[in-house]
Amino acid sequence: MKRKPRGRPLVPATEDEQRLARWGLWLMENYQLEVVLVPAPVPMFRGHKVRQVVTENPPFYKRMAAYRDFVIDRQGVVRALNRIISGGKDPHGLEEEILEELQTDEDDLKREHGL
C-alpha cells in the first residue's frame, strides 16, 4: 500500500535559491555557538570564571531567532535548507524566511566588498 505524502505540496526551488541554501547549510555546519569558561579578568573569589564566546551562529540564524515568539530549532532550519537544495520548498514554511535572510546577508557582503 502506497503512503500519502505528508505536509503541504512543495514548489520548485530556483537555481539561485538552491545556491543560497547550499551557502546557508555550509554556514550552519561551520558556525555554531560555542561558549567556554575562562578565568575572570577580576576574580571575586577563588576559581571565578566567566563565559566567553568562541564562535557564533550565522547572522541569518541569529536574526531569525531574535524576532520570534518561539524557539527556532536548528535542525528544522537544516531540514528546510536540505529541502531547498533537493529542489523543493514549502511556499508557506520556513524556507521563504530563510531565503530572505540569506539574501540579505549576501547583499550585505556584496555591498561591503563593492561587488
C-alpha positions in Angstrom: 0.0 0.0 0.0 1.4 3.4 -1.1 1.7 6.0 1.6 0.3 9.5 1.1 2.9 12.3 1.2 2.9 14.3 4.4 2.5 18.0 4.7 1.9 20.7 2.1 3.0 20.2 -1.5 6.4 21.7 -2.3 7.0 24.2 -5.1 10.2 24.1 -7.2 13.2 26.0 -5.9 15.2 28.1 -8.4 18.9 27.5 -9.0 19.7 30.8 -7.2 17.6 29.6 -4.2 19.5 26.3 -4.2 22.8 28.2 -4.3 21.7 30.3 -1.3 20.6 27.2 0.6 23.9 25.4 0.0 25.7 28.5 1.4 23.3 28.6 4.3 23.9 24.9 5.0 27.6 25.5 4.9 27.2 28.3 7.4 25.1 26.2 9.7 27.6 23.3 9.6 30.7 25.6 10.2 29.4 28.2 12.6 27.7 27.1 15.7 27.5 28.9 19.0 30.4 27.7 21.3 30.9 29.2 24.7 33.7 28.4 27.1 34.5 29.3 30.7 37.7 31.3 31.2 39.3 32.8 34.3 37.6 36.1 35.3 39.6 39.2 34.5 38.9 40.5 38.0 38.4 37.4 40.2 35.9 37.9 43.1 36.6 34.5 44.6 38.9 31.5 44.0 38.1 29.7 40.8 35.9 32.6 39.5 35.2 32.1 35.8 33.2 34.0 33.1 31.7 32.9 29.8 33.4 33.8 26.6 32.0 33.2 23.1 34.4 31.3 20.8 32.2 31.1 17.7 28.8 32.5 17.0 25.8 31.2 15.0 25.4 32.5 11.4 23.9 36.0 11.2 20.8 34.9 9.3 20.1 32.3 12.0 20.7 34.8 14.9 18.3 37.3 13.3 15.6 34.6 12.8 15.9 33.5 16.4 15.8 37.1 17.7 12.4 38.2 16.5 10.4 35.0 17.0 7.9 34.4 19.8 9.1 30.7 19.9 12.4 29.0 19.9 13.7 28.2 16.4 15.0 24.7 16.0 18.5 24.5 14.4 17.7 21.1 13.0 14.4 22.4 11.5 16.5 25.1 9.7 18.9 22.4 8.4 16.0 20.3 7.2 14.5 23.3 5.4 17.8 24.1 3.7 18.1 20.5 2.6 14.6 20.6 1.1 15.6 23.7 -0.9 18.8 22.1 -2.1 16.8 19.0 -3.2 14.8 21.2 -5.4 11.6 21.9 -3.4 10.3 24.4 -0.9 7.2 25.0 1.1 5.8 28.4 0.0 4.3 28.9 3.4 7.1 27.4 5.5 10.4 28.3 7.0 12.1 28.1 3.6 10.9 31.5 2.3 12.0 33.3 5.5 15.4 31.5 5.4 16.0 32.5 1.8 15.1 36.2 2.6 17.6 36.3 5.4 20.3 34.6 3.4 19.7 37.1 0.5 20.1 40.0 3.0 23.4 38.6 4.1 24.6 38.1 0.6 23.6 41.6 -0.4 25.4 43.0 2.7 28.6 41.1 1.8 28.5 42.4 -1.8 28.0 45.9 -0.6 30.8 45.7 1.9 33.2 44.4 -0.8 32.0 46.6 -3.6 30.7 43.8 -5.8 
